[in-house]
Amino acid sequence: MPENKGRMTVSEAGRKGGKTTAKKYGREFYEEIGEKGGKIGGPKGGQTTKKKYGHEFYEEIGHKGGQKVKALIERGKESAG
């Protein structure tokens, strides 16, 4: 059985670091950085873009992307054959 003395998983290291930070700075620190993250990040996952441009925008860019891929495949077939 291999010995893992002195080694820890990423999860264990994160937990240990989190506990150390909590001891050093307290709950207020986490509240402050959480508040900053909420203000900086804003809506996630394209929600702002969807609100601004609508569903059709995504359809249009998806179609353009598909056409580009199709053209690249054709060009690759021509140069290979």
C-alpha positions as CSV (number, residue, x, y, z in Angstrom):
1,M,0.0,0.0,0.0
2,P,1.6,3.3,-1.1
3,E,2.2,5.9,1.5
4,N,0.9,9.4,0.8
5,K,2.6,11.1,3.7
6,G,2.7,14.8,3.2
7,R,0.4,14.8,0.2
8,M,-3.1,16.0,0.0
9,T,-5.8,16.2,-2.7
10,V,-6.8,19.5,-4.3
11,S,-10.0,19.5,-2.3
12,E,-8.1,19.0,1.0
13,A,-5.7,21.8,0.1
14,G,-8.6,24.2,-0.7
15,R,-10.4,23.3,2.5
16,K,-7.2,23.9,4.5
17,G,-6.5,27.2,2.8
18,G,-10.1,28.3,3.3
19,K,-10.0,27.5,7.0
20,T,-6.7,29.4,7.4
21,T,-8.1,32.4,5.5
22,A,-11.3,32.4,7.6
23,K,-9.2,32.3,10.8
24,K,-7.0,35.1,9.7
25,Y,-9.6,37.5,8.2
26,G,-13.0,36.4,9.5
27,R,-16.5,36.2,8.0
28,E,-16.5,39.9,6.9
29,F,-13.8,39.2,4.5
30,Y,-15.8,36.6,2.6
31,E,-18.9,38.9,2.7
32,E,-16.8,41.7,1.2
33,I,-15.3,39.7,-1.6
34,G,-18.6,38.0,-2.4
35,E,-20.3,41.4,-2.7
36,K,-17.5,42.6,-5.0
37,G,-17.8,39.5,-7.2
38,G,-21.5,40.1,-7.6
39,K,-21.0,43.7,-8.7
40,I,-18.1,42.9,-11.1
41,G,-19.5,39.8,-12.6
42,G,-23.1,40.8,-13.2
43,P,-25.4,38.5,-15.1
44,K,-23.7,35.3,-16.3
45,G,-24.0,33.1,-19.3
46,G,-24.9,35.6,-22.0
47,Q,-28.0,36.9,-20.2
48,T,-27.1,40.5,-20.8
49,T,-26.4,39.8,-24.5
50,K,-29.7,37.9,-24.8
51,K,-31.6,40.8,-23.2
52,K,-29.9,43.4,-25.5
53,Y,-30.1,41.5,-28.8
54,G,-32.7,38.8,-28.4
55,H,-33.0,35.2,-29.5
56,E,-32.6,35.9,-33.2
57,F,-29.1,37.2,-32.6
58,Y,-28.0,33.8,-31.4
59,E,-29.7,32.1,-34.4
60,E,-27.9,34.5,-36.8
61,I,-24.4,34.0,-35.3
62,G,-24.9,30.3,-35.1
63,H,-25.8,30.2,-38.8
64,K,-22.8,32.3,-39.6
65,G,-20.5,30.0,-37.6
66,G,-22.0,26.9,-39.3
67,Q,-21.4,28.5,-42.8
68,K,-17.8,29.3,-41.9
69,V,-17.2,25.7,-40.7
70,K,-18.8,24.4,-43.9
71,A,-16.5,26.6,-46.1
72,L,-13.4,25.5,-44.1
73,I,-14.3,21.8,-44.6
74,E,-14.8,22.4,-48.3
75,R,-11.5,24.2,-48.6
76,G,-9.7,21.4,-46.7
77,K,-11.2,18.8,-49.0
78,E,-10.1,20.7,-52.1
79,S,-6.5,21.1,-50.9
80,A,-6.4,17.4,-49.8
81,G,-7.8,16.0,-53.1
